[in-house]
Amino acid sequence: MHYLSTRQRFAIRLTLIGAALATCLAAILIWPKLDHVIQRHGDLMLGAALLLLLASLLAYRFLLRYEPRFPSGFQASVHHRNIALDHASDRLWVRTPDAHEYMLRSEQVRHWKHEWTHAANRLGLQRKSGNRIVLELEQPQGARIGVDFGRDHVAASQWQARIAYWKRRDLRDLEVRRTSF
């Protein structure tokens, strides 16, 4: 599943609110014409309205399901379900499969790699499942943190590139500081 950016979620929320308002306006305008239908089939119409309301609430909740909660002071520039990057403060937020959360600076990450397992279905088609990015830390003793991406190989590859850019940017800043002295 592809995860939506904050801007995309906001646009979807506005669309859902606009659709609800348009439905209410249409119901108000059409109500006099439907009066005789409602009198004959009122319980059916009420059931359909309640079902529509329940479906819209579930759809709204589904859109918010993957929105992570970040620690205070962390403004994610880009995020996924279990990982986020704050370019302004140069920090990486990570959540492991066992729900431990870490805030990391660029110099704390020694090495990272994208791991996955190949799995074939009954037709013999290969899939890259069990995608995760493993971060190896400087301290303590090269601890390893795994960030789970499930079957989303594309998102894991994109995050590997983002982490590489994040680390490279930090190295370039160090080179500029060294040459300026």
Secondary structure, DSSP 8 states (H G I E B T S, - for coil): -----HHHHHHHHHHHHHHHHHHHHHHHHHHHHHHHHHHHSHHHHHHHHHHHHHHHHHHHHHHHTT-----TT---SEE-SSEEEETTTTEEEEE-TTS-EEEEEGGGEEEEEEEEEEEE-TT--EEEEEEEEEEEESTTTT-EEEEEEET-HHHHHHHHHHHHHHHHHHHHHHHHHHHH-
